[in-house]
Amino acid sequence: MDLELSGKVAIVTGASRGIGRAIAETLSGEGMHLALVARSGDQLEALASSLQTPALVLAVDLREPGVPAQIVAATVARFGRLDLLVNNAGATKRGDFLELSDDDWSDGYALKFYGAMRCSRAAWPHLH
């Protein structure tokens, strides 16, 4: 299927495995250049080497407030543009609802909510 994405640029968070990896592989198959984001650099490097298009590997922690702006800046510096942001990061602690601590919940929000919100804010001025 040709989605007319060839030569366009995407950031994919949570790209090291699972749904994020599948999204990255699909977008690369459509010709997109990618910024691959996750905490696990080795898995990102392995993915990048298997893709059909250029990829920038960014092994970072989206829970850190300044990281999303750094991701966007590095992506635009490398590829000259940004067309798509996929907020997919989300590996957080699992457990019984009643047994997870407030710190566990805060950690989950730091990654899933704040990470996605900060990435969206940083990417917004560059999206076409």
DSSP file (Angstrom, degrees, kcal/mol; ACC not computed):
  #  RESIDUE AA STRUCTURE BP1 BP2  ACC     N-H-->O    O-->H-N    N-H-->O    O-->H-N    TCO  KAPPA ALPHA  PHI   PSI    X-CA   Y-CA   Z-CA
    1    1 A M              0   0    0      0, 0.0     2,-0.7     0, 0.0     0, 0.0   0.000 360.0 360.0 360.0 134.1    0.0    0.0    0.0
    2    2 A D        +     0   0    0      1,-0.1    28,-0.1     2,-0.1     0, 0.0  -0.883 360.0 174.7-103.8 109.6    1.4    3.5   -0.9
    3    3 A L        -     0   0    0     -2,-0.7    -1,-0.1    27,-0.1    27,-0.1   0.279  51.4-114.3 -94.2   9.5    0.4    6.0    1.8
    4    4 A E  S    S+     0   0    0      1,-0.1    27,-0.1    26,-0.0    -2,-0.1   0.891  79.7 126.7  58.6  43.5    2.5    8.7    0.1
    5    5 A L    >   +     0   0    0     25,-0.4     3,-2.3     3,-0.1    -1,-0.1   0.408  25.1 134.0-106.9  -1.7    4.9    8.9    3.1
    6    6 A S  T 3  S+     0   0    0      1,-0.3    26,-0.2    26,-0.1    25,-0.2  -0.263  78.0   9.0 -57.4 128.9    8.1    8.4    1.2
    7    7 A G  T 3  S+     0   0    0     24,-2.6    -1,-0.3     1,-0.3    25,-0.2   0.330 100.4 121.4  84.0  -7.5   10.8   10.8    2.3
    8    8 A K    <   -     0   0    0     -3,-2.3    25,-2.9    75,-0.0     2,-0.4  -0.386  58.1-124.0 -84.0 169.4    8.7   12.1    5.2
    9    9 A V  E     -a   33   0A   0     23,-0.2    74,-2.6    -3,-0.1    75,-1.5  -0.938  25.0-178.9-125.1 135.0   10.0   12.0    8.8
   10   10 A A  E     -ab  34  84A   0     23,-2.5    25,-2.4    -2,-0.4     2,-0.5  -0.968  20.2-145.6-130.6 147.7    8.5   10.4   11.9
   11   11 A I  E     -ab  35  85A   0     73,-2.2    75,-2.9    -2,-0.3     2,-0.5  -0.949  18.7-168.6-103.0 130.5    9.4   10.1   15.6
   12   12 A V  E >   -ab  36  86A   0     23,-2.7    25,-2.5    -2,-0.5     3,-0.6  -0.955   3.7-160.5-122.5 112.0    8.3    6.8   17.1
   13   13 A T  E 3  S+a   37   0A   0     73,-2.6    25,-0.2    -2,-0.5    75,-0.1  -0.608  78.7  27.4 -87.5 153.4    8.5    6.5   20.9
   14   14 A G  T >  S+     0   0    0     23,-1.2     3,-0.6    -2,-0.2     6,-0.4   0.846  80.5 146.1  66.6  33.1    8.5    3.1   22.5
   15   15 A A  T <   +     0   0    0     22,-2.2    23,-0.2    -3,-0.6     9,-0.1   0.521  40.9  85.6 -82.6  -6.5   10.0    1.8   19.2
   16   16 A S  T 3  S-     0   0    0     21,-0.3     2,-0.3     1,-0.1    -1,-0.2   0.745 101.1  -9.0 -74.0 -22.2   12.2   -0.9   20.7
   17   17 A R  S X> S+     0   0    0     -3,-0.6     4,-1.1    30,-0.0     3,-0.8  -0.969 103.6  12.7-160.6 172.7    9.6   -3.7   20.8
   18   18 A G  H 3> S-     0   0    0     -2,-0.3     4,-2.1     1,-0.2     5,-0.2  -0.185 120.0  -4.3  59.7-135.7    6.0   -4.6   20.4
   19   19 A I  H 3> S+     0   0    0      1,-0.2     4,-2.5     2,-0.2    -1,-0.2   0.883 134.8  54.5 -61.8 -41.6    3.6   -2.2   18.8
   20   20 A G  H <> S+     0   0    0     -3,-0.8     4,-2.4    -6,-0.4    -5,-0.2   0.906 108.8  48.1 -61.1 -42.3    6.2    0.6   18.5
   21   21 A R  H  X S+     0   0    0     -4,-1.1     4,-2.6    -7,-0.3    -1,-0.2   0.922 111.9  49.7 -63.2 -44.3    8.6   -1.7   16.6
   22   22 A A  H  X S+     0   0    0     -4,-2.1     4,-2.3     2,-0.2    -2,-0.2   0.886 110.5  50.3 -62.8 -39.3    5.8   -2.8   14.3
   23   23 A I  H  X S+     0   0    0     -4,-2.5     4,-2.9     2,-0.2     5,-0.2   0.940 111.1  48.9 -63.4 -46.7    4.8    0.8   13.7
   24   24 A A  H  X S+     0   0    0     -4,-2.4     4,-2.5     1,-0.2     5,-0.2   0.917 111.6  48.8 -60.0 -44.6    8.5    1.7   12.9
   25   25 A E  H  X S+     0   0    0     -4,-2.6     4,-2.1     2,-0.2    -1,-0.2   0.904 113.2  47.6 -62.8 -41.2    8.8   -1.2   10.5
   26   26 A T  H  X S+     0   0    0     -4,-2.3     4,-1.1     2,-0.2    -2,-0.2   0.930 112.8  47.4 -66.2 -45.8    5.6   -0.3    8.7
   27   27 A L  H  <>S+     0   0    0     -4,-2.9     5,-2.4     1,-0.2     3,-0.3   0.891 112.1  50.2 -65.0 -38.8    6.5    3.4    8.4
   28   28 A S  H ><5S+     0   0    0     -4,-2.5     3,-1.9    -5,-0.2    -1,-0.2   0.905 106.4  55.7 -63.6 -40.6   10.0    2.5    7.1
   29   29 A G  H 3<5S+     0   0    0     -4,-2.1    -1,-0.2     1,-0.3    -2,-0.2   0.769 104.8  53.6 -61.2 -25.9    8.3    0.2    4.6
   30   30 A E  T 3<5S-     0   0    0     -4,-1.1   -25,-0.4    -3,-0.3    -1,-0.3   0.420 127.8-101.4 -87.9  -0.1    6.3    3.2    3.4
   31   31 A G  T < 5S+     0   0    0     -3,-1.9   -24,-2.6     1,-0.3    -3,-0.2   0.557  70.7 147.4  96.3   9.3    9.6    5.1    2.9
   32   32 A M      < -     0   0    0     -5,-2.4     2,-0.3   -26,-0.2    -1,-0.3  -0.532  45.8-131.0 -79.7 144.7    9.6    7.3    6.0
   33   33 A H  E     -a    9   0A   0    -25,-2.9   -23,-2.5    -2,-0.2     2,-0.4  -0.740  35.8-149.2 -86.6 143.1   12.9    8.3    7.7
   34   34 A L  E     -ac  10  55A   0     20,-2.1    22,-3.0    -2,-0.3     2,-0.6  -0.898  29.3-154.2-128.4 146.1   12.6    7.6   11.5
   35   35 A A  E     -ac  11  56A   0    -25,-2.4   -23,-2.7    -2,-0.4     2,-0.5  -0.982  28.8-154.2-105.5 115.9   13.7    8.8   14.9
   36   36 A L  E     -ac  12  57A   0     20,-3.0    22,-2.8    -2,-0.6     2,-0.4  -0.827  13.4-170.5 -97.7 122.9   13.5    5.7   17.0
   37   37 A V  E     +ac  13  58A   0    -25,-2.5   -22,-2.2    -2,-0.5   -23,-1.2  -0.951  25.8 110.2-123.6 130.4   13.0    6.4   20.7
   38   38 A A  E     - c   0  59A   0     20,-1.5    22,-1.5    -2,-0.4     3,-0.0  -0.939  67.0-103.7-174.0 175.4   13.1    4.1   23.8
   39   39 A R  S    S+     0   0    0     -2,-0.3     2,-1.1    20,-0.2    20,-0.1   0.736  99.5  80.2 -82.3 -23.4   15.3    3.5   26.8
   40   40 A S     >  -     0   0    0      1,-0.2     4,-1.8    20,-0.1     3,-0.2  -0.701  55.2-179.6 -94.8  93.3   16.9    0.3   25.3
   41   41 A G  H  > S+     0   0    0     -2,-1.1     4,-2.7     1,-0.2     5,-0.2   0.848  77.7  56.6 -60.4 -40.0   19.6    1.4   22.9
   42   42 A D  H  > S+     0   0    0      1,-0.2     4,-2.1     2,-0.2    -1,-0.2   0.915 108.9  46.3 -61.5 -43.4   20.6   -2.1   21.9
   43   43 A Q  H  > S+     0   0    0      2,-0.2     4,-2.1     1,-0.2    -1,-0.2   0.881 112.8  50.6 -67.0 -37.5   17.1   -3.0   20.7
   44   44 A L  H  X S+     0   0    0     -4,-1.8     4,-3.0     2,-0.2    -2,-0.2   0.911 109.4  50.7 -65.5 -42.0   16.8    0.3   18.9
   45   45 A E  H  X S+     0   0    0     -4,-2.7     4,-2.1     2,-0.2    -2,-0.2   0.911 110.1  49.9 -61.9 -42.6   20.2   -0.3   17.1
   46   46 A A  H  X S+     0   0    0     -4,-2.1     4,-0.7     2,-0.2    -1,-0.2   0.911 113.1  46.7 -63.0 -42.0   19.1   -3.7   16.0
   47   47 A L  H >X S+     0   0    0     -4,-2.1     3,-1.3     1,-0.2     4,-0.8   0.948 110.0  52.8 -63.4 -48.8   15.8   -2.3   14.7
   48   48 A A  H >< S+     0   0    0     -4,-3.0     3,-0.9     1,-0.3    -2,-0.2   0.878 106.9  52.6 -56.4 -40.5   17.6    0.6   12.9
   49   49 A S  H 3< S+     0   0    0     -4,-2.1    -1,-0.3     1,-0.2    -2,-0.2   0.688 109.1  50.7 -71.8 -16.3   19.9   -1.9   11.1
   50   50 A S  H << S+     0   0    0     -3,-1.3    -1,-0.2    -4,-0.7    -2,-0.2   0.545  90.9 101.0 -95.7  -8.3   17.0   -3.9    9.9
   51   51 A L    <<  -     0   0    0     -3,-0.9     4,-0.1    -4,-0.8   -26,-0.1  -0.340  69.5-135.8 -81.2 160.0   15.0   -1.0    8.4
   52   52 A Q  S    S+     0   0    0    -27,-0.2    -1,-0.1     2,-0.1    -4,-0.0   0.585  86.5  48.0 -86.3 -13.2   14.7    0.0    4.8
   53   53 A T  S    S-     0   0    0    -21,-0.1    -2,-0.1    -5,-0.1   -20,-0.1  -0.810 100.5 -75.9-127.2 164.2   15.2    3.7    5.4
   54   54 A P        -     0   0    0      0, 0.0   -20,-2.1     0, 0.0     2,-0.4  -0.289  49.1-168.5 -60.7 143.6   17.5    5.9    7.5
   55   55 A A  E     -c   34   0A   0    -22,-0.2     2,-0.5    -4,-0.1   -20,-0.2  -0.999  19.0-147.2-139.2 139.8   16.9    5.9   11.2
   56   56 A L  E     -c   35   0A   0    -22,-3.0   -20,-3.0    -2,-0.4     2,-0.5  -0.924  20.5-145.2-101.9 123.9   18.2    8.0   14.1
   57   57 A V  E     +c   36   0A   0     -2,-0.5     2,-0.5   -22,-0.2   -20,-0.2  -0.808  18.5 180.0 -95.3 125.6   18.5    6.1   17.4
   58   58 A L  E     -c   37   0A   0    -22,-2.8   -20,-1.5    -2,-0.5     2,-1.2  -0.857   8.3-170.0-129.0  95.2   17.7    8.0   20.5
   59   59 A A  E     +c   38   0A   0     -2,-0.5     2,-0.3   -22,-0.2   -20,-0.2  -0.726  38.4 134.9 -86.8  95.7   18.1    5.9   23.7
   60   60 A V        -     0   0    0    -22,-1.5     2,-0.6    -2,-1.2   -20,-0.1  -0.836  58.5-111.8-139.3 169.9   16.5    8.3   26.2
   61   61 A D    >   -     0   0    0     -2,-0.3     3,-2.0     1,-0.1     6,-0.2  -0.930  16.6-160.0-112.6 110.0   14.1    8.4   29.1
   62   62 A L  T 3  S+     0   0    0     -2,-0.6    56,-0.1     1,-0.3    -1,-0.1   0.558  85.1  76.0 -67.8  -7.5   10.9   10.3   28.3
   63   63 A R  T 3  S+     0   0    0      4,-0.1    -1,-0.3    51,-0.0    48,-0.0   0.701  75.8  90.7 -73.9 -17.7   10.2   10.7   32.0
   64   64 A E  S X  S-     0   0    0     -3,-2.0     3,-1.4     1,-0.1    -4,-0.0  -0.689  81.3-136.1 -80.5 124.9   12.9   13.4   32.0
   65   65 A P  T 3  S+     0   0    0      0, 0.0     4,-0.3     0, 0.0    -1,-0.1   0.792  97.8  46.1 -55.6 -36.0   11.3   16.8   31.3
   66   66 A G  T 3> S+     0   0    0      1,-0.2     4,-1.4     2,-0.1     3,-0.2   0.605  91.0  84.4 -84.4 -10.3   13.8   18.1   28.8
   67   67 A V  H <> S+     0   0    0     -3,-1.4     4,-2.5    -6,-0.2     5,-0.2   0.895  81.4  57.5 -64.6 -44.2   14.2   14.9   26.7
   68   68 A P  H  > S+     0   0    0      0, 0.0     4,-2.2     0, 0.0    -1,-0.2   0.904 107.6  48.2 -56.8 -41.2   11.2   15.4   24.4
   69   69 A A  H  > S+     0   0    0     -4,-0.3     4,-2.5     1,-0.2    -2,-0.2   0.882 110.9  52.0 -64.8 -36.5   12.5   18.8   23.1
   70   70 A Q  H  X S+     0   0    0     -4,-1.4     4,-2.6     2,-0.2    -1,-0.2   0.888 108.2  51.9 -65.3 -38.9   16.0   17.2   22.6
   71   71 A I  H  X S+     0   0    0     -4,-2.5     4,-2.3     2,-0.2    -2,-0.2   0.946 112.2  44.6 -61.4 -49.8   14.3   14.4   20.6
   72   72 A V  H  X S+     0   0    0     -4,-2.2     4,-2.7     1,-0.2     5,-0.3   0.928 113.9  49.7 -62.8 -45.6   12.5   16.8   18.3
   73   73 A A  H  X S+     0   0    0     -4,-2.5     4,-2.4     1,-0.2    -1,-0.2   0.916 112.2  47.7 -60.8 -43.7   15.6   19.0   17.9
   74   74 A A  H  X S+     0   0    0     -4,-2.6     4,-2.1     2,-0.2    -1,-0.2   0.882 112.4  50.0 -65.2 -38.1   17.8   16.0   17.0
   75   75 A T  H  X S+     0   0    0     -4,-2.3     4,-2.9     2,-0.2     5,-0.4   0.937 113.3  44.2 -65.6 -47.9   15.3   14.7   14.5
   76   76 A V  H  X S+     0   0    0     -4,-2.7     4,-2.2     1,-0.2    -2,-0.2   0.883 113.1  52.5 -66.1 -37.9   14.9   18.1   12.8
   77   77 A A  H  < S+     0   0    0     -4,-2.4    -1,-0.2    -5,-0.3    -2,-0.2   0.900 116.3  39.7 -63.4 -40.4   18.7   18.6   12.8
   78   78 A R  H  < S+     0   0    0     -4,-2.1    -2,-0.2    -5,-0.2    -1,-0.2   0.917 132.9  19.9 -75.4 -44.7   19.3   15.1   11.2
   79   79 A F  H  < S-     0   0    0     -4,-2.9    -3,-0.2     2,-0.2    -2,-0.2   0.549  93.1-126.2-109.9 -10.1   16.4   15.1    8.7
   80   80 A G  S  < S+     0   0    0     -4,-2.2     2,-0.3    -5,-0.4    -4,-0.2   0.506  80.8  37.6  80.7   3.0   15.5   18.7    8.2
   81   81 A R        -     0   0    0     -6,-0.4     2,-0.3   -71,-0.0    -2,-0.2  -0.980  61.7-140.2-167.9 171.6   11.8   18.2    9.0
   82   82 A L        +     0   0    0     44,-0.6    46,-0.4    -2,-0.3   -72,-0.2  -0.931  22.1 162.8-148.1 125.1    9.2   16.4   11.1
   83   83 A D        +     0   0    0    -74,-2.6     2,-0.3    -2,-0.3   -73,-0.2   0.630  64.5  27.2-115.2 -21.3    5.9   15.1    9.7
   84   84 A L  E     -b   10   0A   0    -75,-1.5   -73,-2.2    43,-0.1     2,-0.5  -0.997  51.5-163.1-150.5 138.0    4.6   12.6   12.2
   85   85 A L  E     -b   11   0A   0     -2,-0.3     2,-0.7   -75,-0.2   -73,-0.2  -0.992   6.9-165.9-121.5 124.9    4.8   11.9   15.9
   86   86 A V  E     -b   12   0A   0    -75,-2.9   -73,-2.6    -2,-0.5     2,-1.2  -0.923   5.8-160.6-110.7 105.3    3.8    8.5   17.3
   87   87 A N        +     0   0    0     -2,-0.7   -73,-0.1     1,-0.2    29,-0.1  -0.730  40.2 135.4 -86.0  96.6    3.4    8.6   21.1
   88   88 A N        +     0   0    0     -2,-1.2    -1,-0.2   -75,-0.1   -68,-0.2   0.452  22.2 121.6-123.9  -5.9    3.7    5.0   21.9
   89   89 A A        +     0   0    0     -3,-0.2    27,-0.1     1,-0.1   -76,-0.1  -0.300  23.4 127.6 -62.4 143.4    6.0    4.8   24.9
   90   90 A G        +     0   0    0      1,-0.0     2,-1.1     2,-0.0    -1,-0.1   0.454   6.7 143.8 176.4  22.1    4.4    3.2   27.9
   91   91 A A        +     0   0    0     20,-0.0     2,-0.3    21,-0.0    -1,-0.0  -0.663  32.8 155.3 -78.4 103.6    6.2    0.3   29.6
   92   92 A T        -     0   0    0     -2,-1.1    13,-0.1     1,-0.1    12,-0.0  -0.754  49.3 -66.8-124.7 171.9    5.4    0.9   33.3
   93   93 A K        -     0   0    0     -2,-0.3     2,-0.3    11,-0.2    -1,-0.1  -0.312  47.6-150.3 -62.5 134.9    5.2   -1.2   36.4
   94   94 A R        +     0   0    0     -3,-0.0     2,-0.3    -2,-0.0    -1,-0.1  -0.721  35.8 112.8-101.7 156.4    2.4   -3.8   36.4
   95   95 A G        -     0   0    0     -2,-0.3     2,-0.2     5,-0.1     5,-0.1  -0.960  65.2 -38.4 166.0-179.3    0.7   -5.0   39.5
   96   96 A D    >>  -     0   0    0     -2,-0.3     4,-1.7     1,-0.1     3,-1.4  -0.471  50.9-128.2 -67.9 133.1   -2.5   -5.2   41.5
   97   97 A F  T 34 S+     0   0    0      1,-0.3     3,-0.1    -2,-0.2    -1,-0.1   0.858 109.0  45.6 -49.8 -42.8   -4.4   -1.9   41.5
   98   98 A L  T 34 S+     0   0    0      1,-0.2    -1,-0.3     0, 0.0    -2,-0.1   0.638 114.0  48.9 -80.6 -14.1   -4.6   -1.8   45.3
   99   99 A E  T <4 S+     0   0    0     -3,-1.4     2,-0.2     2,-0.1    -2,-0.2   0.636  81.7 102.3-102.9 -15.9   -1.0   -2.7   45.8
  100  100 A L  S  < S-     0   0    0     -4,-1.7    -5,-0.1    -3,-0.1     2,-0.0  -0.498  70.7-129.2 -69.0 135.3    0.8   -0.3   43.4
  101  101 A S     >  -     0   0    0     -2,-0.2     4,-2.0     1,-0.1     5,-0.2  -0.279  20.7-106.4 -79.7 167.8    2.2    2.6   45.4
  102  102 A D  H  > S+     0   0    0      1,-0.2     4,-2.8     2,-0.2     5,-0.2   0.875 123.5  55.8 -59.6 -37.3    1.7    6.3   44.7
  103  103 A D  H  > S+     0   0    0      2,-0.2     4,-2.4     1,-0.2    -1,-0.2   0.884 104.8  52.4 -63.3 -38.3    5.3    6.4   43.4
  104  104 A D  H  > S+     0   0    0      2,-0.2     4,-1.9     1,-0.2   -11,-0.2   0.928 112.1  45.3 -61.9 -44.7    4.5    3.6   40.9
  105  105 A W  H  X S+     0   0    0     -4,-2.0     4,-2.4     2,-0.2    -2,-0.2   0.910 112.2  51.4 -65.4 -42.3    1.5    5.6   39.6
  106  106 A S  H  X S+     0   0    0     -4,-2.8     4,-2.4     1,-0.2    -1,-0.2   0.893 108.3  52.0 -62.0 -40.2    3.5    8.8   39.4
  107  107 A D  H  X S+     0   0    0     -4,-2.4     4,-1.6     2,-0.2    -1,-0.2   0.904 109.4  50.3 -62.3 -42.0    6.2    7.0   37.4
  108  108 A G  H  X S+     0   0    0     -4,-1.9     4,-2.9     1,-0.2     5,-0.5   0.918 111.8  46.6 -62.9 -44.1    3.6    5.7   35.0
  109  109 A Y  H  X>S+     0   0    0     -4,-2.4     5,-2.6     1,-0.2     4,-1.0   0.876 106.5  59.3 -65.6 -37.1    2.1    9.2   34.5
  110  110 A A  I  <>S+     0   0    0     -4,-2.4     5,-0.7    -5,-0.2    -1,-0.2   0.889 118.0  30.9 -59.1 -39.1    5.6   10.6   34.0
  111  111 A L  I  <5S+     0   0    0     -4,-1.6     5,-0.5     3,-0.2    -2,-0.2   0.951 128.3  33.8 -84.2 -55.9    6.2    8.3   31.1
  112  112 A K  I  X5S+     0   0    0     -4,-2.9     4,-0.6    -5,-0.2    -3,-0.2   0.927 131.5  22.2 -73.6 -47.2    2.8    7.8   29.5
  113  113 A F  I  X5S+     0   0    0     -4,-1.0     4,-2.7    -5,-0.5     5,-0.2   0.961 130.4  35.5 -86.7 -60.4    1.1   11.1   30.1
  114  114 A Y  I  ><S+     0   0    0     -5,-2.6     4,-2.9     1,-0.2     5,-0.3   0.884 117.3  53.7 -65.9 -38.1    3.8   13.7   30.6
  115  115 A G  H  ><S+     0   0    0     -5,-0.7     4,-2.2    -6,-0.5    -1,-0.2   0.940 113.6  42.6 -59.3 -47.2    6.1   12.1   28.1
  116  116 A A  H  X S+     0   0    0     -4,-0.6     4,-2.5    -5,-0.5    -2,-0.2   0.906 115.1  49.8 -66.3 -42.2    3.4   12.2   25.4
  117  117 A M  H  X S+     0   0    0     -4,-2.7     4,-2.4     2,-0.2    -2,-0.2   0.924 113.1  46.1 -63.3 -44.8    2.3   15.7   26.3
  118  118 A R  H  X S+     0   0    0     -4,-2.9     4,-2.4     2,-0.2    -1,-0.2   0.890 112.4  50.4 -68.0 -38.4    5.9   17.1   26.2
  119  119 A C  H  X S+     0   0    0     -4,-2.2     4,-2.5    -5,-0.3     5,-0.2   0.926 111.4  49.2 -62.6 -43.2    6.6   15.3   22.9
  120  120 A S  H  X S+     0   0    0     -4,-2.5     4,-2.1     1,-0.2    -2,-0.2   0.916 111.7  48.3 -63.4 -43.8    3.5   16.7   21.4
  121  121 A R  H  < S+     0   0    0     -4,-2.4    -1,-0.2     1,-0.2    -2,-0.2   0.919 114.4  46.0 -61.7 -43.9    4.3   20.3   22.6
  122  122 A A  H  < S+     0   0    0     -4,-2.4    -2,-0.2     1,-0.2     4,-0.2   0.873 117.5  43.2 -68.1 -36.9    7.8   20.0   21.2
  123  123 A A  H >X S+     0   0    0     -4,-2.5     3,-2.2    -5,-0.2     4,-1.1   0.795  91.6  85.8 -79.1 -28.5    6.8   18.6   17.9
  124  124 A W  G >< S+     0   0    0     -4,-2.1     3,-0.7     1,-0.3    -1,-0.2   0.822  85.9  51.6 -47.7 -48.7    3.8   20.8   17.3
  125  125 A P  G 34 S+     0   0    0      0, 0.0    -1,-0.3     0, 0.0    -2,-0.1   0.723 113.7  46.5 -65.0 -17.5    5.7   23.8   15.6
  126  126 A H  G <4 S+     0   0    0     -3,-2.2   -44,-0.6    -4,-0.2    -2,-0.2   0.633  84.8 105.4 -98.3 -16.3    7.4   21.4   13.2
  127  127 A L    <<        0   0    0     -4,-1.1   -44,-0.2    -3,-0.7   -43,-0.1  -0.446 360.0 360.0 -73.4 136.2    4.4   19.3   12.0
  128  128 A H              0   0    0    -46,-0.4    -1,-0.1    -2,-0.2   -45,-0.1   0.422 360.0 360.0 -98.3 360.0    3.2   20.1    8.5
